[in-house]
Each structure stands twice: as structure tokens, then as C-alpha cells.
Amino acid sequence: MTKRHKIREMRLIEIENEFRPLLVSCLQECALGRYGLFGQNDHLDPEGRYWGWPEARRLKELAQEIQSIRLEFGQIDENCERFLQLCSLRGSNVPGEPKLAAEFLADVRQN
């Protein structure tokens, strides 16, 4: 195992330890009615001046980094993949963010 590989593995452990509790807290808050976790309404406030949610932004950054590192190792993280997939949903037939968050939260708590 190379030094670079060990460093990447340590970084992965570090960000996954930050990701899981942040995911649960953001999902809880969103399930209670706060929009902005999945970015369905980002087109209304692209700079995030009015409905900014720093924790949601951080969660997206962590999920993308976890996904990137895991792909290097040929692995996936199901929670990251699902979160990023929910962030990509757009359209008039997509359920609202609180409903999506409640369903995702129930699944996360089961695992």
C-alpha cells in the first residue's frame, strides 16, 4: 500500500465520520419543513443569499468528495450516492424536499 493510498484512506475515514451525523441532522431539519437540502429551489436564489443553508452545502461537498475517493478504490457509499441522486432530481412531479428527506431519514435509521 502506497503512502498516497494510506493518506486517501485516512481522509475518507475522516470525512465519512463527519458526513453521517451531518446527514442525519440535515435530513431531520428538512423533514420538518426546511427547504434547501436537495436544491430543488436553487433556481430561485442561486447565490444562497436568502435561503442559505451552510450545513447543506457542506453535506454536498462531503458527499462529492466521498464519492470521488470511493471511486478511486472501486467502491461506493450508498448514502452518498442516494443523497447526490436526490440532489439531482428536478421537475414538477418530484415530491417536495421534506417528503424526500423523511423517506431517506427512515432508510438511514434502519441501516
Order of alpha helices (4+ residues) and beta strands (2+ residues): alpha-alpha-alpha-alpha
